[in-house]
Each structure stands twice: as structure tokens, then as C-alpha cells.
Amino acid sequence: DYLEKDYPVLIYNRGGSNVSRAGDINIHTPYQLSRMGFIVLATQYRGWGEESGKDEFGGEDVQDVTALVDLAEKFTFTNGKTYMFGWSRGATMTYIVLSRDDRITAAIAGAGPTDLLKAYDEGEDLLKTTLIELIGGTPEQLPDEYKKRSAVFWPDKINTPLFIAHGTEDLNVQVHHSADLYDKMKALGKDVELQLYEGE
């Protein structure tokens, strides 16, 4: 009934990377989100197909997300509100977009690395290999590139109302990533909430 009712747009940023092929969009997620009353847009990010460009884990591939914001603005059948939801790497993409674009009404970021310098040191070999391949080197070689993708270094640039969620037993992204960003944003008086899920 989207031609009769005006729904908000929700941009969904998936997790994972194209290196491991573990990050493809599970079609059930956008479907479930749409059933909650959203027009859902999602990108696979560049690098998925042979000729779709290079996945850079928060580099030029961020444009794949902002292109969806541009698309949402052209729709004539929405209520004019655009939200964003990202989990894991998708949360990282969400943070980067929010730091550059004020068109998002509000956002949810779950279990995302907010300091890739620390995430690299904390991660398993697969994460390290993935970051080296996608970013182009190690944190020692390219510290500025890692910081560009790490929200703890620029919390002042995020002005969108933000809800951060994280499970305390997350084995892939340690919970301090969400807590560290929350603390920095809260100290700056930002509109931010943090929900930790104990034992999850």
C-alpha cells in the first residue's frame, strides 16, 4: 500500500566484507524491516561483482550508501524521513555516513568497530588479512586510513540522533568499541544512547 500511505525510508547497511563472501545481504533482513513499516534500501557495496569496483571497508564504497540517500530523496511516495541501520561493518559504514551527511533522521548502529587500529590488534588473522587487503596496508603503514574509518577519532562530526547496541560477549567486535564511542559522544553533548545486552 505504499502508493496510498507514506512510509519512511530505512537504509540497511550490511556487515561483513566481500573478501570472505560472508557479507552478502540476507534477503530476509530487508524483508523483515519492510514488514515493520519501512521502504528498505540496501547496497551490497562495490566489489561484490567482477566489475563493481573495489570494496574499501569505508573508503570510496561509502558512496554506495550515500547514493541510496540521494535515491530516497527522489521518492515522491515517502513521508520524507530517512533512517539508517547498520550492524558490524554496517555500523562502521553508518558512522562514516553520519559524519558526512546530515540528511539521516536517526540511526541505529550495532556492534561496529569504532577504532580499527584496536580492532586490527584484537582481531583474528582473517580480520587482519581482510583489513590489509581492503584498506591497502597495516595500521602501521596507513594509520590515517584506519583513523578515517574509526568513529572514536571524530565523534564531533556525528550530529544525527544515534542508538548504539552491542552484546557484551561479542567475539568479533569487542564491546568497548561501542562504549568508547558512546562515552566520547556523550561528553560532547550528542544525542546518543547505548544499550548493552549482557551475555549476548
LOTORDO-630972 format. One record per residue (C-alpha): x, y, z; residue in one letter. Coordinates in nm, 3 decimals. Layout:
# residues N
[r [X,Y,Z],A] ...
END
This chain:
# residues 200
[r [0.000,0.000,0.000],D] [r [0.297,0.237,-0.041],Y] [r [0.107,0.433,-0.306],L] [r [-0.170,0.504,-0.056],E] [r [0.040,0.550,0.262],K] [r [0.359,0.748,0.313],D] [r [0.627,0.534,0.477],Y] [r [0.973,0.633,0.598],P] [r [1.282,0.502,0.421],V] [r [1.527,0.279,0.606],L] [r [1.875,0.234,0.462],I] [r [2.019,-0.100,0.574],Y] [r [2.399,-0.136,0.583],N] [r [2.503,-0.498,0.592],R] [r [2.801,-0.634,0.781],G] [r [3.085,-0.848,0.655],G] [r [3.321,-0.797,0.366],S] [r [3.343,-0.906,0.007],N] [r [3.681,-1.070,0.070],V] [r [3.534,-1.360,0.265],S] [r [3.199,-1.352,0.080],R] [r [3.049,-1.362,0.429],A] [r [2.878,-1.030,0.385],G] [r [2.607,-1.086,0.130],D] [r [2.267,-0.943,0.215],I] [r [2.037,-1.199,0.369],N] [r [1.714,-1.117,0.186],I] [r [1.513,-1.194,0.499],H] [r [1.659,-0.893,0.684],T] [r [1.532,-0.621,0.446],P] [r [1.204,-0.810,0.418],Y] [r [1.158,-0.817,0.798],Q] [r [1.247,-0.448,0.821],L] [r [0.996,-0.362,0.550],S] [r [0.726,-0.551,0.739],R] [r [0.787,-0.309,1.028],M] [r [0.670,-0.019,0.812],G] [r [0.970,0.096,0.609],F] [r [1.068,0.125,0.248],I] [r [1.404,-0.051,0.273],V] [r [1.707,0.028,0.057],L] [r [2.032,-0.167,0.080],A] [r [2.356,-0.193,-0.111],T] [r [2.586,-0.491,-0.148],Q] [r [2.875,-0.236,-0.162],Y] [r [3.113,-0.231,-0.453],R] [r [3.347,-0.524,-0.501],G] [r [3.076,-0.790,-0.497],W] [r [3.059,-0.842,-0.873],G] [r [3.350,-0.868,-1.112],E] [r [3.305,-0.515,-1.246],E] [r [3.151,-0.337,-0.949],S] [r [3.463,-0.163,-0.820],G] [r [3.671,-0.228,-0.510],K] [r [3.543,-0.283,-0.158],D] [r [3.747,-0.047,0.064],E] [r [3.579,-0.107,0.401],F] [r [3.473,0.253,0.447],G] [r [3.667,0.419,0.167],G] [r [3.510,0.516,-0.164],E] [r [3.249,0.243,-0.110],D] [r [3.073,0.478,0.135],V] [r [2.940,0.647,-0.178],Q] [r [2.734,0.332,-0.239],D] [r [2.540,0.417,0.078],V] [r [2.510,0.790,0.018],T] [r [2.378,0.711,-0.331],A] [r [2.084,0.546,-0.154],L] [r [2.024,0.863,0.047],V] [r [2.019,1.053,-0.283],D] [r [1.774,0.798,-0.425],L] [r [1.545,0.822,-0.120],A] [r [1.523,1.199,-0.166],E] [r [1.383,1.148,-0.517],K] [r [1.096,0.928,-0.398],F] [r [0.759,1.101,-0.401],T] [r [0.583,0.828,-0.201],F] [r [0.757,0.855,0.139],T] [r [0.695,1.064,0.448],N] [r [1.027,1.244,0.393],G] [r [1.213,1.072,0.676],K] [r [1.520,0.857,0.613],T] [r [1.664,0.631,0.880],Y] [r [1.976,0.416,0.880],M] [r [2.052,0.078,1.039],F] [r [2.388,-0.097,1.026],G] [r [2.541,-0.391,1.207],W] [r [2.910,-0.479,1.247],S] [r [3.088,-0.343,0.936],R] [r [2.748,-0.191,0.850],G] [r [2.770,0.011,1.172],A] [r [3.110,0.140,1.063],T] [r [2.958,0.247,0.731],M] [r [2.674,0.412,0.923],T] [r [2.912,0.613,1.141],Y] [r [3.105,0.734,0.837],I] [r [2.790,0.838,0.650],V] [r [2.656,1.021,0.957],L] [r [2.983,1.213,0.989],S] [r [2.944,1.343,0.633],R] [r [2.571,1.368,0.570],D] [r [2.303,1.537,0.781],D] [r [2.007,1.405,0.583],R] [r [1.954,1.099,0.806],I] [r [1.670,1.148,1.056],T] [r [1.808,0.900,1.312],A] [r [2.024,0.587,1.309],A] [r [2.095,0.258,1.483],I] [r [2.447,0.114,1.484],A] [r [2.509,-0.229,1.629],G] [r [2.834,-0.399,1.729],A] [r [3.051,-0.199,1.494],G] [r [3.424,-0.142,1.524],P] [r [3.481,0.223,1.612],T] [r [3.862,0.204,1.630],D] [r [4.011,-0.004,1.350],L] [r [4.359,0.039,1.495],L] [r [4.246,-0.152,1.804],K] [r [4.024,-0.388,1.605],A] [r [4.324,-0.490,1.396],Y] [r [4.528,-0.571,1.708],D] [r [4.237,-0.755,1.871],E] [r [4.126,-0.945,1.562],G] [r [4.191,-1.291,1.428],E] [r [4.412,-1.346,1.124],D] [r [4.112,-1.335,0.887],L] [r [4.019,-0.984,1.004],L] [r [4.378,-0.865,0.973],K] [r [4.407,-1.010,0.621],T] [r [4.073,-0.854,0.525],T] [r [4.167,-0.507,0.654],L] [r [4.509,-0.518,0.486],I] [r [4.354,-0.616,0.154],E] [r [4.065,-0.368,0.164],L] [r [4.240,-0.067,0.319],I] [r [4.571,-0.130,0.144],G] [r [4.809,-0.197,0.432],G] [r [4.850,-0.238,0.806],T] [r [4.772,0.029,1.068],P] [r [5.145,0.095,1.098],E] [r [5.168,0.158,0.723],Q] [r [4.845,0.357,0.684],L] [r [4.740,0.497,1.024],P] [r [4.544,0.786,0.871],D] [r [4.337,0.550,0.655],E] [r [4.245,0.345,0.962],Y] [r [4.155,0.660,1.156],K] [r [3.933,0.784,0.870],K] [r [3.724,0.469,0.925],R] [r [3.726,0.492,1.307],S] [r [3.448,0.699,1.466],A] [r [3.627,0.739,1.801],V] [r [3.863,0.982,1.628],F] [r [3.582,1.212,1.504],W] [r [3.279,1.186,1.739],P] [r [3.224,1.561,1.700],D] [r [3.125,1.507,1.335],K] [r [2.824,1.287,1.417],I] [r [2.518,1.504,1.477],N] [r [2.237,1.261,1.391],T] [r [2.042,1.107,1.682],P] [r [2.211,0.770,1.732],L] [r [2.123,0.449,1.916],F] [r [2.419,0.212,1.968],I] [r [2.367,-0.154,2.058],A] [r [2.619,-0.425,2.146],H] [r [2.628,-0.764,2.312],G] [r [2.877,-0.790,2.598],T] [r [3.001,-1.132,2.482],E] [r [3.065,-1.034,2.119],D] [r [3.363,-1.235,1.997],L] [r [3.410,-1.049,1.668],N] [r [3.397,-0.687,1.784],V] [r [3.476,-0.621,2.148],Q] [r [3.208,-0.430,2.336],V] [r [3.445,-0.145,2.428],H] [r [3.417,-0.017,2.069],H] [r [3.055,0.086,2.122],S] [r [3.113,0.203,2.479],A] [r [3.416,0.414,2.382],D] [r [3.227,0.596,2.107],L] [r [2.923,0.645,2.330],Y] [r [3.138,0.797,2.607],D] [r [3.303,1.041,2.366],K] [r [2.975,1.145,2.206],M] [r [2.800,1.181,2.542],K] [r [3.083,1.403,2.668],A] [r [3.021,1.627,2.367],L] [r [2.650,1.651,2.447],G] [r [2.542,1.450,2.144],K] [r [2.201,1.283,2.111],D] [r [2.321,0.926,2.167],V] [r [2.204,0.620,2.357],E] [r [2.382,0.294,2.433],L] [r [2.218,-0.042,2.503],Q] [r [2.441,-0.330,2.611],L] [r [2.296,-0.680,2.602],Y] [r [2.451,-0.878,2.887],E] [r [2.569,-1.224,2.792],G] [r [2.475,-1.184,2.428],E] 
END
